[in-house]
Amino acid sequence: MFLEPVIPSTIIETTRKLKSKSSFGHDGISSKMLKHFINIIAVPITHIMNRSIATWLVRGKLKLAKVIPIFKLADSSQIKNDRPISLLPVFSKLLEKNNV
């Protein structure tokens, strides 16, 4: 399997295509926030992603998810009525979308 390196314009384009959500992972950065400053950080983000592609390594913090319970059924006192939602860092989503 071979993954192509990415360029800053691709990172910017992919970021703009993300849904503008206010939810965020453990890093505290939402896709909505990232869209506001992606033009400023596109070059360093591109470098990080290309290093991940070249070395086949993804930093541990990009693999962490913030898991929150969401109520789904009638009795909210029962834990079985909650379903887990995993919120990944937005940079993990960028890495995934640029290499799928």
N, C-alpha and C positions, 0 to 999 in steps of 0.2 A: 504494500500500500504506500502511495506517495501523496503527500499533501503539498499543495502549492503555497509558497510564501504569500502573504497579503501585503497590500500597500495602503497608505493612509486613506486614500479616497474610498477604498473598499470598506474600511472600518467606519468611516463617516456615513457612507450610504447604508450599511447594515444597521448602524445605530438609529438612523432616521426611520428605518422600517420597523423598528421595535415598537410594540404597543406602549403608549405613554401611560405608565402606571406609577402610582405613588408608593406602592409596596416595595420593600427592599430586603435584601439578605442581611447576613451578619455584618457586612461592610458599611451599611447605612447609606448606600447609593442606589437610588431608584433609576429606572430607565428614563423617567421624566427629567430628573436632574442631569443625567448623563447627556441627554440631548442638548441641554443648554451650554455645556462646555466641551463637547466632543471635538470641536475645531481646534481647541487649545491643546488637548492632550492626545490627539490622534497619532502623532509621531511616536511618543513613548509607548502608547498602547500597542501600536504596530510592532515595535521592537520586541516587546514582551511576548506578543503572540507568535512572532516569527521564531523567537528562541524556543518557545514551547514546541512549535512544529518541528524545528531542526533537531531538538534533543529528545522528543517524545516524552517530555516531562511537563506535568501540570502542577503548579505550586499547590501545596496542601490547602491553603486558604481558599483557593478557587473551587475546591471540591466540597467545601463545607456548606451545609444547608441550614437555614433557620427553620425549624419545624414548629408549626403552631396548630393547635386543635381548632377545628371549625365545627360548630354544632350542626347536626344533620337530621335528627329525629325528635320525637315528641318530648321525652323526659330528659331535661338538661342536667339532672343530678346523676345520671348514669354515664360513665366515661365511655361505654361502648357506643353511645350515640354521637360521639365526636369522630371526625375523620381528620387525619393529618394532612396538612398542606406544607410542602417544602418550598421555601423561598431561597433560590440560588442567587449568588452575586451576579449582577448584570454583566460583569466582565466574562464570567463563565458562559453566559448566553452568547456573547459576541464571539468567543472562541469557537463555540459549537456551531453557530450559524455560518461562520466563515470557512468551516472545514467539513461540512456534511455533504 
